[in-house]
Structure formats: C-alpha cells, structure tokens
C-alpha cells in the first residue's frame, strides 16, 4: 500500500475518534467519497493499527445506532421550515 494512503487512513481514523464524526462528515472534511472513507477505516486501518481500528469501530457503531434519530430530526426541521414559508 502506498504511504500516503496509509497516512490518510490513520488521519481519517483519528478525525473520526476526535470529533465523533460520521462517515459523511469525514468524507466532506477530507474531500473524498464516503466509500473511500469506509474502505480506509474498515480495511486499511485494521492492517495498520488494529487498536485504532477498534476505537473507530466503536464510534461508527454509535453513529449507526443513532442515524435514525438524526434522520427524524432532519425531516422534522425540513417540514418546520416549509411551514414558515
């Protein structure tokens, strides 16, 4: 694996842990696709630093468990905004 890819994968993992960021937020921050972020944190970080990969996995599991709540809030805000117009 190329060195810059390894560095990016570790940097992405650290960002997710530090900010409890979602895959979508991380992709936007780094200017890459969601699938690249997912590939980096699930496959590449596991080979580079298994302990870091476990920490990232914990954050992503929490995000996955909460995503339906965030979606509901977004929908509510959308309709409240439409109501005001």
Order of alpha helices (4+ residues) and beta strands (2+ residues): alpha-alpha-alpha-alpha-alpha
